[in-house]
Amino acid sequence: MSNLPKQDMPPAGGFEHVRYKRNIPIRGPGGAAIFGGVAAVCAYGFYLVGQGNLEKRELQREKAWSRIHLVPLMLAEQDRDAYRRNVAAVAREREIMKDVPGWEVSVA
């Protein structure tokens, strides 16, 4: 049996453990801190959006009420303008047709 190949055997006490873990130092905040920060920023942003919506709604309400209160004034202004235009049209017609016998200016 001397011509058989000699079998490789582990050293006495076994092989060393294989180092497979990376030894990287911890840098920066952890995942929970980042998630908490993002959640806080989002919550603050939603708060600001809500405040903006409240202000926008109040401005729309104010605009609607101002229009409601201004409608009588605008109608009166339109009535005065229509009256002024009608008086001017009658005066123009009277001036143009003054030489036509029997012509009466129609006041509507």
Biopython code that builds the backbone (N, CA, C, O; Angstrom):
import numpy as np
from Bio.PDB.StructureBuilder import StructureBuilder

atoms = [
    (1, "MET", "N", (0.788, -1.173, 0.000)),
    (1, "MET", "CA", (0.000, 0.000, 0.000)),
    (1, "MET", "C", (0.845, 1.258, 0.000)),
    (1, "MET", "O", (0.324, 2.345, 0.252)),
    (2, "SER", "N", (1.935, 1.159, -0.233)),
    (2, "SER", "CA", (2.815, 2.317, -0.204)),
    (2, "SER", "C", (2.726, 3.143, -1.483)),
    (2, "SER", "O", (3.110, 4.313, -1.468)),
    (3, "ASN", "N", (2.245, 2.596, -2.563)),
    (3, "ASN", "CA", (2.179, 3.378, -3.790)),
    (3, "ASN", "C", (0.832, 4.102, -3.968)),
    (3, "ASN", "O", (0.594, 4.683, -5.027)),
    (4, "LEU", "N", (-0.044, 4.082, -2.968)),
    (4, "LEU", "CA", (-1.306, 4.835, -3.043)),
    (4, "LEU", "C", (-1.043, 6.295, -2.727)),
    (4, "LEU", "O", (-0.192, 6.597, -1.890)),
    (5, "PRO", "N", (-1.749, 7.205, -3.373)),
    (5, "PRO", "CA", (-1.533, 8.620, -3.090)),
    (5, "PRO", "C", (-1.987, 8.946, -1.667)),
    (5, "PRO", "O", (-2.933, 8.361, -1.140)),
    (6, "LYS", "N", (-1.295, 9.878, -1.083)),
    (6, "LYS", "CA", (-1.598, 10.271, 0.284)),
    (6, "LYS", "C", (-2.745, 11.289, 0.234)),
    (6, "LYS", "O", (-2.709, 12.226, -0.565)),
    (7, "GLN", "N", (-3.746, 11.110, 1.072)),
    (7, "GLN", "CA", (-4.916, 11.964, 1.064)),
    (7, "GLN", "C", (-4.621, 13.224, 1.866)),
    (7, "GLN", "O", (-4.021, 13.177, 2.940)),
    (8, "ASP", "N", (-5.072, 14.379, 1.299)),
    (8, "ASP", "CA", (-4.929, 15.648, 2.019)),
    (8, "ASP", "C", (-5.930, 15.660, 3.162)),
    (8, "ASP", "O", (-7.088, 15.274, 2.998)),
    (9, "MET", "N", (-5.478, 16.099, 4.294)),
    (9, "MET", "CA", (-6.329, 16.162, 5.474)),
    (9, "MET", "C", (-6.256, 17.575, 6.035)),
    (9, "MET", "O", (-5.269, 18.278, 5.817)),
    (10, "PRO", "N", (-7.304, 18.003, 6.765)),
    (10, "PRO", "CA", (-7.258, 19.326, 7.371)),
    (10, "PRO", "C", (-6.198, 19.367, 8.437)),
    (10, "PRO", "O", (-5.839, 18.342, 9.017)),
    (11, "PRO", "N", (-5.692, 20.570, 8.696)),
    (11, "PRO", "CA", (-4.681, 20.657, 9.738)),
    (11, "PRO", "C", (-5.295, 20.327, 11.099)),
    (11, "PRO", "O", (-6.515, 20.345, 11.263)),
    (12, "ALA", "N", (-4.482, 20.043, 12.014)),
    (12, "ALA", "CA", (-4.964, 19.705, 13.353)),
    (12, "ALA", "C", (-5.648, 20.936, 13.953)),
    (12, "ALA", "O", (-5.072, 22.024, 13.927)),
    (13, "GLY", "N", (-6.826, 20.794, 14.478)),
    (13, "GLY", "CA", (-7.586, 21.913, 15.031)),
    (13, "GLY", "C", (-8.509, 22.551, 14.012)),
    (13, "GLY", "O", (-9.290, 23.430, 14.374)),
    (14, "GLY", "N", (-8.451, 22.140, 12.741)),
    (14, "GLY", "CA", (-9.361, 22.648, 11.723)),
    (14, "GLY", "C", (-8.863, 23.912, 11.019)),
    (14, "GLY", "O", (-7.877, 24.527, 11.425)),
    (15, "PHE", "N", (-9.562, 24.270, 9.976)),
    (15, "PHE", "CA", (-9.214, 25.471, 9.218)),
    (15, "PHE", "C", (-9.725, 26.714, 9.947)),
    (15, "PHE", "O", (-10.589, 26.629, 10.819)),
    (16, "GLU", "N", (-9.173, 27.864, 9.572)),
    (16, "GLU", "CA", (-9.656, 29.125, 10.122)),
    (16, "GLU", "C", (-11.065, 29.406, 9.575)),
    (16, "GLU", "O", (-11.464, 28.892, 8.530)),
    (17, "HIS", "N", (-11.803, 30.247, 10.327)),
    (17, "HIS", "CA", (-13.122, 30.648, 9.849)),
    (17, "HIS", "C", (-12.944, 31.622, 8.686)),
    (17, "HIS", "O", (-12.033, 32.449, 8.690)),
    (18, "VAL", "N", (-13.828, 31.512, 7.689)),
    (18, "VAL", "CA", (-13.778, 32.397, 6.528)),
    (18, "VAL", "C", (-14.460, 33.711, 6.895)),
    (18, "VAL", "O", (-15.609, 33.722, 7.336)),
    (19, "ARG", "N", (-13.751, 34.800, 6.712)),
    (19, "ARG", "CA", (-14.331, 36.114, 7.021)),
    (19, "ARG", "C", (-15.122, 36.594, 5.800)),
    (19, "ARG", "O", (-14.550, 36.957, 4.772)),
    (20, "TYR", "N", (-16.420, 36.586, 5.937)),
    (20, "TYR", "CA", (-17.277, 37.002, 4.826)),
    (20, "TYR", "C", (-17.999, 38.314, 5.122)),
    (20, "TYR", "O", (-18.557, 38.923, 4.210)),
    (21, "LYS", "N", (-17.998, 38.758, 6.375)),
    (21, "LYS", "CA", (-18.656, 40.018, 6.708)),
    (21, "LYS", "C", (-17.734, 41.175, 6.370)),
    (21, "LYS", "O", (-16.519, 41.095, 6.550)),
    (22, "ARG", "N", (-18.337, 42.264, 5.871)),
    (22, "ARG", "CA", (-17.533, 43.442, 5.587)),
    (22, "ARG", "C", (-17.489, 44.290, 6.845)),
    (22, "ARG", "O", (-18.508, 44.467, 7.513)),
    (23, "ASN", "N", (-16.369, 44.792, 7.157)),
    (23, "ASN", "CA", (-16.208, 45.604, 8.346)),
    (23, "ASN", "C", (-16.244, 47.082, 7.932)),
    (23, "ASN", "O", (-15.214, 47.752, 7.843)),
    (24, "ILE", "N", (-17.483, 47.568, 7.680)),
    (24, "ILE", "CA", (-17.655, 48.940, 7.230)),
    (24, "ILE", "C", (-18.180, 49.741, 8.419)),
    (24, "ILE", "O", (-19.144, 49.327, 9.062)),
    (25, "PRO", "N", (-17.565, 50.871, 8.717)),
    (25, "PRO", "CA", (-18.065, 51.675, 9.827)),
    (25, "PRO", "C", (-19.437, 52.279, 9.480)),
    (25, "PRO", "O", (-19.723, 52.548, 8.313)),
    (26, "ILE", "N", (-20.270, 52.488, 10.489)),
    (26, "ILE", "CA", (-21.597, 53.054, 10.294)),
    (26, "ILE", "C", (-21.438, 54.558, 10.065)),
    (26, "ILE", "O", (-20.851, 55.260, 10.888)),
    (27, "ARG", "N", (-21.970, 55.046, 8.935)),
    (27, "ARG", "CA", (-21.870, 56.466, 8.607)),
    (27, "ARG", "C", (-23.267, 56.990, 8.348)),
    (27, "ARG", "O", (-24.062, 56.337, 7.672)),
    (28, "GLY", "N", (-23.570, 58.155, 8.876)),
    (28, "GLY", "CA", (-24.849, 58.797, 8.618)),
    (28, "GLY", "C", (-25.959, 58.239, 9.476)),
    (28, "GLY", "O", (-25.752, 57.302, 10.247)),
    (29, "PRO", "N", (-27.142, 58.820, 9.338)),
    (29, "PRO", "CA", (-28.279, 58.376, 10.138)),
    (29, "PRO", "C", (-28.795, 57.026, 9.660)),
    (29, "PRO", "O", (-28.595, 56.624, 8.514)),
    (30, "GLY", "N", (-29.453, 56.354, 10.567)),
    (30, "GLY", "CA", (-30.020, 55.052, 10.232)),
    (30, "GLY", "C", (-31.289, 55.186, 9.415)),
    (30, "GLY", "O", (-31.777, 56.290, 9.171)),
    (31, "GLY", "N", (-31.806, 54.066, 9.005)),
    (31, "GLY", "CA", (-33.010, 54.051, 8.174)),
    (31, "GLY", "C", (-34.217, 54.623, 8.885)),
    (31, "GLY", "O", (-35.011, 55.344, 8.280)),
    (32, "ALA", "N", (-34.367, 54.310, 10.170)),
    (32, "ALA", "CA", (-35.511, 54.828, 10.923)),
    (32, "ALA", "C", (-35.445, 56.353, 11.044)),
    (32, "ALA", "O", (-36.475, 57.023, 10.967)),
    (33, "ALA", "N", (-34.254, 56.899, 11.230)),
    (33, "ALA", "CA", (-34.106, 58.347, 11.342)),
    (33, "ALA", "C", (-34.451, 59.020, 10.011)),
    (33, "ALA", "O", (-35.124, 60.051, 9.992)),
    (34, "ILE", "N", (-34.003, 58.452, 8.930)),
    (34, "ILE", "CA", (-34.321, 59.013, 7.613)),
    (34, "ILE", "C", (-35.819, 58.945, 7.358)),
    (34, "ILE", "O", (-36.416, 59.909, 6.877)),
    (35, "PHE", "N", (-36.432, 57.797, 7.682)),
    (35, "PHE", "CA", (-37.871, 57.644, 7.490)),
    (35, "PHE", "C", (-38.638, 58.646, 8.351)),
    (35, "PHE", "O", (-39.612, 59.244, 7.894)),
    (36, "GLY", "N", (-38.199, 58.826, 9.594)),
    (36, "GLY", "CA", (-38.842, 59.794, 10.479)),
    (36, "GLY", "C", (-38.707, 61.212, 9.952)),
    (36, "GLY", "O", (-39.660, 61.989, 10.001)),
    (37, "GLY", "N", (-37.523, 61.554, 9.446)),
    (37, "GLY", "CA", (-37.318, 62.890, 8.876)),
    (37, "GLY", "C", (-38.205, 63.133, 7.674)),
    (37, "GLY", "O", (-38.803, 64.202, 7.548)),
    (38, "VAL", "N", (-38.299, 62.152, 6.786)),
    (38, "VAL", "CA", (-39.149, 62.290, 5.598)),
    (38, "VAL", "C", (-40.609, 62.418, 6.012)),
    (38, "VAL", "O", (-41.350, 63.225, 5.450)),
    (39, "ALA", "N", (-41.025, 61.619, 7.002)),
    (39, "ALA", "CA", (-42.409, 61.703, 7.480)),
    (39, "ALA", "C", (-42.694, 63.079, 8.077)),
    (39, "ALA", "O", (-43.768, 63.639, 7.856)),
    (40, "ALA", "N", (-41.738, 63.630, 8.836)),
    (40, "ALA", "CA", (-41.934, 64.953, 9.433)),
    (40, "ALA", "C", (-42.033, 66.038, 8.360)),
    (40, "ALA", "O", (-42.882, 66.924, 8.451)),
    (41, "VAL", "N", (-41.175, 65.971, 7.353)),
    (41, "VAL", "CA", (-41.213, 66.963, 6.272)),
    (41, "VAL", "C", (-42.532, 66.857, 5.505)),
    (41, "VAL", "O", (-43.130, 67.875, 5.154)),
    (42, "CYS", "N", (-42.985, 65.634, 5.247)),
    (42, "CYS", "CA", (-44.259, 65.451, 4.540)),
    (42, "CYS", "C", (-45.420, 65.977, 5.377)),
    (42, "CYS", "O", (-46.321, 66.629, 4.850)),
    (43, "ALA", "N", (-45.403, 65.697, 6.686)),
    (43, "ALA", "CA", (-46.480, 66.185, 7.556)),
    (43, "ALA", "C", (-46.502, 67.707, 7.570)),
    (43, "ALA", "O", (-47.578, 68.301, 7.509)),
    (44, "TYR", "N", (-45.354, 68.348, 7.647)),
    (44, "TYR", "CA", (-45.287, 69.807, 7.628)),
    (44, "TYR", "C", (-45.787, 70.357, 6.292)),
    (44, "TYR", "O", (-46.490, 71.367, 6.252)),
    (45, "GLY", "N", (-45.421, 69.687, 5.203)),
    (45, "GLY", "CA", (-45.887, 70.112, 3.881)),
    (45, "GLY", "C", (-47.401, 70.007, 3.761)),
    (45, "GLY", "O", (-48.041, 70.912, 3.227)),
    (46, "PHE", "N", (-47.985, 68.910, 4.252)),
    (46, "PHE", "CA", (-49.439, 68.768, 4.221)),
    (46, "PHE", "C", (-50.104, 69.828, 5.092)),
    (46, "PHE", "O", (-51.175, 70.327, 4.749)),
    (47, "TYR", "N", (-49.482, 70.174, 6.212)),
    (47, "TYR", "CA", (-50.013, 71.230, 7.074)),
    (47, "TYR", "C", (-50.040, 72.554, 6.316)),
    (47, "TYR", "O", (-51.036, 73.277, 6.357)),
    (48, "LEU", "N", (-48.944, 72.872, 5.624)),
    (48, "LEU", "CA", (-48.895, 74.120, 4.854)),
    (48, "LEU", "C", (-49.914, 74.128, 3.720)),
    (48, "LEU", "O", (-50.521, 75.162, 3.440)),
    (49, "VAL", "N", (-50.106, 72.989, 3.068)),
    (49, "VAL", "CA", (-51.110, 72.904, 2.003)),
    (49, "VAL", "C", (-52.496, 73.150, 2.579)),
    (49, "VAL", "O", (-53.303, 73.861, 1.981)),
    (50, "GLY", "N", (-52.774, 72.562, 3.744)),
    (50, "GLY", "CA", (-54.074, 72.777, 4.389)),
    (50, "GLY", "C", (-54.290, 74.229, 4.756)),
    (50, "GLY", "O", (-55.384, 74.759, 4.565)),
    (51, "GLN", "N", (-53.249, 74.890, 5.288)),
    (51, "GLN", "CA", (-53.376, 76.307, 5.628)),
    (51, "GLN", "C", (-53.607, 77.149, 4.368)),
    (51, "GLN", "O", (-54.398, 78.092, 4.379)),
    (52, "GLY", "N", (-52.914, 76.802, 3.295)),
    (52, "GLY", "CA", (-53.109, 77.510, 2.029)),
    (52, "GLY", "C", (-54.523, 77.322, 1.495)),
    (52, "GLY", "O", (-55.119, 78.261, 0.966)),
    (53, "ASN", "N", (-55.061, 76.110, 1.632)),
    (53, "ASN", "CA", (-56.431, 75.856, 1.179)),
    (53, "ASN", "C", (-57.436, 76.665, 1.992)),
    (53, "ASN", "O", (-58.401, 77.193, 1.441)),
    (54, "LEU", "N", (-57.211, 76.765, 3.305)),
    (54, "LEU", "CA", (-58.108, 77.567, 4.142)),
    (54, "LEU", "C", (-58.078, 79.036, 3.718)),
    (54, "LEU", "O", (-59.122, 79.678, 3.605)),
    (55, "GLU", "N", (-56.881, 79.557, 3.485)),
    (55, "GLU", "CA", (-56.756, 80.957, 3.073)),
    (55, "GLU", "C", (-57.396, 81.186, 1.708)),
    (55, "GLU", "O", (-58.065, 82.196, 1.487)),
    (56, "LYS", "N", (-57.185, 80.241, 0.796)),
    (56, "LYS", "CA", (-57.759, 80.348, -0.541)),
    (56, "LYS", "C", (-59.293, 80.341, -0.475)),
    (56, "LYS", "O", (-59.956, 81.112, -1.169)),
    (57, "ARG", "N", (-59.844, 79.460, 0.368)),
    (57, "ARG", "CA", (-61.285, 79.384, 0.527)),
    (57, "ARG", "C", (-61.835, 80.694, 1.102)),
    (57, "ARG", "O", (-62.879, 81.179, 0.665)),
    (58, "GLU", "N", (-61.128, 81.261, 2.081)),
    (58, "GLU", "CA", (-61.567, 82.523, 2.679)),
    (58, "GLU", "C", (-61.520, 83.658, 1.653)),
    (58, "GLU", "O", (-62.417, 84.501, 1.625)),
    (59, "LEU", "N", (-60.489, 83.688, 0.815)),
    (59, "LEU", "CA", (-60.402, 84.712, -0.220)),
    (59, "LEU", "C", (-61.529, 84.565, -1.246)),
    (59, "LEU", "O", (-62.078, 85.562, -1.715)),
    (60, "GLN", "N", (-61.873, 83.319, -1.592)),
    (60, "GLN", "CA", (-62.977, 83.105, -2.527)),
    (60, "GLN", "C", (-64.297, 83.567, -1.917)),
    (60, "GLN", "O", (-65.129, 84.167, -2.598)),
    (61, "ARG", "N", (-64.485, 83.277, -0.611)),
    (61, "ARG", "CA", (-65.705, 83.713, 0.066)),
    (61, "ARG", "C", (-65.776, 85.240, 0.094)),
    (61, "ARG", "O", (-66.831, 85.826, -0.150)),
    (62, "GLU", "N", (-64.652, 85.871, 0.392)),
    (62, "GLU", "CA", (-64.605, 87.331, 0.423)),
    (62, "GLU", "C", (-64.894, 87.928, -0.956)),
    (62, "GLU", "O", (-65.597, 88.931, -1.073)),
    (63, "LYS", "N", (-64.349, 87.304, -1.987)),
    (63, "LYS", "CA", (-64.580, 87.783, -3.346)),
    (63, "LYS", "C", (-66.056, 87.653, -3.724)),
    (63, "LYS", "O", (-66.626, 88.551, -4.344)),
    (64, "ALA", "N", (-66.671, 86.526, -3.346)),
    (64, "ALA", "CA", (-68.087, 86.325, -3.657)),
    (64, "ALA", "C", (-68.950, 87.360, -2.939)),
    (64, "ALA", "O", (-69.866, 87.924, -3.538)),
    (65, "TRP", "N", (-68.666, 87.612, -1.663)),
    (65, "TRP", "CA", (-69.461, 88.597, -0.928)),
    (65, "TRP", "C", (-69.247, 90.007, -1.459)),
    (65, "TRP", "O", (-70.180, 90.809, -1.488)),
    (66, "SER", "N", (-68.016, 90.312, -1.883)),
    (66, "SER", "CA", (-67.791, 91.646, -2.444)),
    (66, "SER", "C", (-68.570, 91.818, -3.744)),
    (66, "SER", "O", (-69.096, 92.896, -4.020)),
    (67, "ARG", "N", (-68.641, 90.760, -4.534)),
    (67, "ARG", "CA", (-69.430, 90.837, -5.767)),
    (67, "ARG", "C", (-70.915, 90.995, -5.448)),
    (67, "ARG", "O", (-71.621, 91.762, -6.104)),
    (68, "ILE", "N", (-71.383, 90.260, -4.431)),
    (68, "ILE", "CA", (-72.789, 90.358, -4.054)),
    (68, "ILE", "C", (-73.118, 91.790, -3.637)),
    (68, "ILE", "O", (-74.167, 92.321, -4.004)),
    (69, "HIS", "N", (-72.226, 92.413, -2.875)),
    (69, "HIS", "CA", (-72.482, 93.768, -2.403)),
    (69, "HIS", "C", (-72.293, 94.823, -3.493)),
    (69, "HIS", "O", (-72.858, 95.912, -3.398)),
    (70, "LEU", "N", (-71.521, 94.518, -4.507)),
    (70, "LEU", "CA", (-71.280, 95.491, -5.577)),
    (70, "LEU", "C", (-72.299, 95.424, -6.708)),
    (70, "LEU", "O", (-72.350, 96.330, -7.539)),
    (71, "VAL", "N", (-73.109, 94.373, -6.757)),
    (71, "VAL", "CA", (-74.066, 94.219, -7.867)),
    (71, "VAL", "C", (-75.016, 95.413, -7.954)),
    (71, "VAL", "O", (-75.201, 95.932, -9.055)),
    (72, "PRO", "N", (-75.635, 95.885, -6.859)),
    (72, "PRO", "CA", (-76.525, 97.048, -7.011)),
    (72, "PRO", "C", (-75.803, 98.278, -7.546)),
    (72, "PRO", "O", (-76.366, 99.016, -8.354)),
    (73, "LEU", "N", (-74.579, 98.512, -7.114)),
    (73, "LEU", "CA", (-73.833, 99.661, -7.620)),
    (73, "LEU", "C", (-73.535, 99.523, -9.109)),
    (73, "LEU", "O", (-73.638, 100.491, -9.862)),
    (74, "MET", "N", (-73.166, 98.318, -9.527)),
    (74, "MET", "CA", (-72.870, 98.095, -10.944)),
    (74, "MET", "C", (-74.135, 98.257, -11.791)),
    (74, "MET", "O", (-74.078, 98.816, -12.887)),
    (75, "LEU", "N", (-75.285, 97.767, -11.285)),
    (75, "LEU", "CA", (-76.534, 97.930, -12.030)),
    (75, "LEU", "C", (-76.899, 99.408, -12.140)),
    (75, "LEU", "O", (-77.335, 99.859, -13.199)),
    (76, "ALA", "N", (-76.727, 100.162, -11.064)),
    (76, "ALA", "CA", (-77.023, 101.596, -11.116)),
    (76, "ALA", "C", (-76.113, 102.299, -12.109)),
    (76, "ALA", "O", (-76.558, 103.174, -12.852)),
    (77, "GLU", "N", (-74.854, 101.924, -12.125)),
    (77, "GLU", "CA", (-73.910, 102.519, -13.077)),
    (77, "GLU", "C", (-74.312, 102.207, -14.513)),
    (77, "GLU", "O", (-74.244, 103.076, -15.382)),
    (78, "GLN", "N", (-74.731, 100.965, -14.763)),
    (78, "GLN", "CA", (-75.178, 100.593, -16.106)),
    (78, "GLN", "C", (-76.440, 101.360, -16.495)),
    (78, "GLN", "O", (-76.590, 101.775, -17.644)),
    (79, "ASP", "N", (-77.355, 101.547, -15.526)),
    (79, "ASP", "CA", (-78.578, 102.298, -15.813)),
    (79, "ASP", "C", (-78.252, 103.757, -16.157)),
    (79, "ASP", "O", (-78.816, 104.318, -17.096)),
    (80, "ARG", "N", (-77.337, 104.368, -15.389)),
    (80, "ARG", "CA", (-76.943, 105.749, -15.682)),
    (80, "ARG", "C", (-76.297, 105.850, -17.062)),
    (80, "ARG", "O", (-76.549, 106.798, -17.806)),
    (81, "ASP", "N", (-75.459, 104.863, -17.398)),
    (81, "ASP", "CA", (-74.795, 104.869, -18.701)),
    (81, "ASP", "C", (-75.815, 104.717, -19.822)),
    (81, "ASP", "O", (-75.729, 105.406, -20.839)),
    (82, "ALA", "N", (-76.790, 103.810, -19.639)),
    (82, "ALA", "CA", (-77.816, 103.611, -20.668)),
    (82, "ALA", "C", (-78.651, 104.880, -20.828)),
    (82, "ALA", "O", (-78.977, 105.265, -21.951)),
    (83, "TYR", "N", (-78.999, 105.531, -19.724)),
    (83, "TYR", "CA", (-79.765, 106.778, -19.800)),
    (83, "TYR", "C", (-78.974, 107.865, -20.534)),
    (83, "TYR", "O", (-79.522, 108.567, -21.384)),
    (84, "ARG", "N", (-77.685, 108.003, -20.207)),
    (84, "ARG", "CA", (-76.845, 109.006, -20.859)),
    (84, "ARG", "C", (-76.748, 108.736, -22.361)),
    (84, "ARG", "O", (-76.823, 109.666, -23.164)),
    (85, "ARG", "N", (-76.582, 107.481, -22.740)),
    (85, "ARG", "CA", (-76.505, 107.135, -24.171)),
    (85, "ARG", "C", (-77.835, 107.442, -24.888)),
    (85, "ARG", "O", (-77.846, 107.927, -26.019)),
    (86, "ASN", "N", (-78.945, 107.149, -24.205)),
    (86, "ASN", "CA", (-80.256, 107.398, -24.816)),
    (86, "ASN", "C", (-80.475, 108.896, -25.013)),
    (86, "ASN", "O", (-80.962, 109.318, -26.062)),
    (87, "VAL", "N", (-80.123, 109.695, -24.019)),
    (87, "VAL", "CA", (-80.271, 111.153, -24.146)),
    (87, "VAL", "C", (-79.387, 111.660, -25.285)),
    (87, "VAL", "O", (-79.815, 112.513, -26.062)),
    (88, "ALA", "N", (-78.170, 111.150, -25.392)),
    (88, "ALA", "CA", (-77.269, 111.573, -26.469)),
    (88, "ALA", "C", (-77.814, 111.164, -27.831)),
    (88, "ALA", "O", (-77.701, 111.922, -28.794)),
    (89, "ALA", "N", (-78.414, 109.956, -27.925)),
    (89, "ALA", "CA", (-78.965, 109.493, -29.203)),
    (89, "ALA", "C", (-80.156, 110.355, -29.612)),
    (89, "ALA", "O", (-80.308, 110.692, -30.786)),
    (90, "VAL", "N", (-81.005, 110.715, -28.638)),
    (90, "VAL", "CA", (-82.154, 111.570, -28.940)),
    (90, "VAL", "C", (-81.676, 112.938, -29.398)),
    (90, "VAL", "O", (-82.228, 113.500, -30.344)),
    (91, "ALA", "N", (-80.657, 113.483, -28.742)),
    (91, "ALA", "CA", (-80.127, 114.793, -29.135)),
    (91, "ALA", "C", (-79.529, 114.731, -30.536)),
    (91, "ALA", "O", (-79.704, 115.662, -31.322)),
    (92, "ARG", "N", (-78.825, 113.643, -30.858)),
    (92, "ARG", "CA", (-78.266, 113.496, -32.221)),
    (92, "ARG", "C", (-79.388, 113.411, -33.252)),
    (92, "ARG", "O", (-79.321, 114.040, -34.308)),
    (93, "GLU", "N", (-80.428, 112.621, -32.934)),
    (93, "GLU", "CA", (-81.538, 112.490, -33.879)),
    (93, "GLU", "C", (-82.228, 113.840, -34.071)),
    (93, "GLU", "O", (-82.563, 114.206, -35.197)),
    (94, "ARG", "N", (-82.440, 114.570, -33.004)),
    (94, "ARG", "CA", (-83.078, 115.892, -33.092)),
    (94, "ARG", "C", (-82.233, 116.830, -33.961)),
    (94, "ARG", "O", (-82.774, 117.587, -34.767)),
    (95, "GLU", "N", (-80.907, 116.779, -33.797)),
    (95, "GLU", "CA", (-80.000, 117.639, -34.571)),
    (95, "GLU", "C", (-80.004, 117.246, -36.048)),
    (95, "GLU", "O", (-80.017, 118.113, -36.922)),
    (96, "ILE", "N", (-79.993, 115.963, -36.322)),
    (96, "ILE", "CA", (-79.933, 115.499, -37.719)),
    (96, "ILE", "C", (-81.247, 115.789, -38.440)),
    (96, "ILE", "O", (-81.228, 116.227, -39.591)),
    (97, "MET", "N", (-82.385, 115.555, -37.791)),
    (97, "MET", "CA", (-83.687, 115.631, -38.446)),
    (97, "MET", "C", (-84.399, 116.986, -38.237)),
    (97, "MET", "O", (-85.607, 117.077, -38.456)),
    (98, "LYS", "N", (-83.678, 118.026, -37.822)),
    (98, "LYS", "CA", (-84.324, 119.306, -37.528)),
    (98, "LYS", "C", (-84.920, 119.982, -38.767)),
    (98, "LYS", "O", (-85.852, 120.778, -38.649)),
    (99, "ASP", "N", (-84.394, 119.675, -39.938)),
    (99, "ASP", "CA", (-84.892, 120.307, -41.163)),
    (99, "ASP", "C", (-86.016, 119.521, -41.824)),
    (99, "ASP", "O", (-86.565, 119.985, -42.823)),
    (100, "VAL", "N", (-86.376, 118.369, -41.316)),
    (100, "VAL", "CA", (-87.440, 117.534, -41.914)),
    (100, "VAL", "C", (-88.766, 117.959, -41.287)),
    (100, "VAL", "O", (-88.944, 117.855, -40.074)),
    (101, "PRO", "N", (-89.695, 118.437, -42.117)),
    (101, "PRO", "CA", (-90.995, 118.875, -41.547)),
    (101, "PRO", "C", (-91.835, 117.688, -41.102)),
    (101, "PRO", "O", (-91.899, 116.665, -41.784)),
    (102, "GLY", "N", (-92.471, 117.835, -39.960)),
    (102, "GLY", "CA", (-93.356, 116.785, -39.439)),
    (102, "GLY", "C", (-92.625, 115.667, -38.700)),
    (102, "GLY", "O", (-93.273, 114.735, -38.223)),
    (103, "TRP", "N", (-91.313, 115.730, -38.590)),
    (103, "TRP", "CA", (-90.571, 114.667, -37.901)),
    (103, "TRP", "C", (-90.593, 114.900, -36.400)),
    (103, "TRP", "O", (-90.213, 115.965, -35.913)),
    (104, "GLU", "N", (-91.038, 113.898, -35.689)),
    (104, "GLU", "CA", (-91.025, 113.989, -34.243)),
    (104, "GLU", "C", (-89.985, 113.002, -33.718)),
    (104, "GLU", "O", (-89.913, 111.860, -34.172)),
    (105, "VAL", "N", (-89.204, 113.446, -32.782)),
    (105, "VAL", "CA", (-88.179, 112.583, -32.185)),
    (105, "VAL", "C", (-88.856, 111.626, -31.225)),
    (105, "VAL", "O", (-89.586, 112.041, -30.325)),
    (106, "SER", "N", (-88.608, 110.346, -31.424)),
    (106, "SER", "CA", (-89.217, 109.347, -30.541)),
    (106, "SER", "C", (-88.340, 109.152, -29.318)),
    (106, "SER", "O", (-87.158, 108.823, -29.423)),
    (107, "VAL", "N", (-88.939, 109.360, -28.167)),
    (107, "VAL", "CA", (-88.202, 109.183, -26.913)),
    (107, "VAL", "C", (-88.662, 107.866, -26.333)),
    (107, "VAL", "O", (-89.807, 107.727, -25.903)),
    (108, "ALA", "N", (-87.759, 106.900, -26.325)),
    (108, "ALA", "CA", (-88.155, 105.569, -25.848)),
    (108, "ALA", "C", (-87.725, 105.324, -24.430)),
    (108, "ALA", "O", (-87.983, 104.251, -23.883)),
]
sb = StructureBuilder()
sb.init_structure("model")
sb.init_model(0)
sb.init_chain("A")
sb.init_seg("    ")
for serial, (resi, resn, name, xyz) in enumerate(atoms, 1):
    if name == "N":
        sb.init_residue(resn, " ", resi, " ")
    sb.init_atom(name, np.array(xyz, "f"), 0.0, 1.0, " ", f" {name:<3s}", serial, name[0])
structure = sb.get_structure()
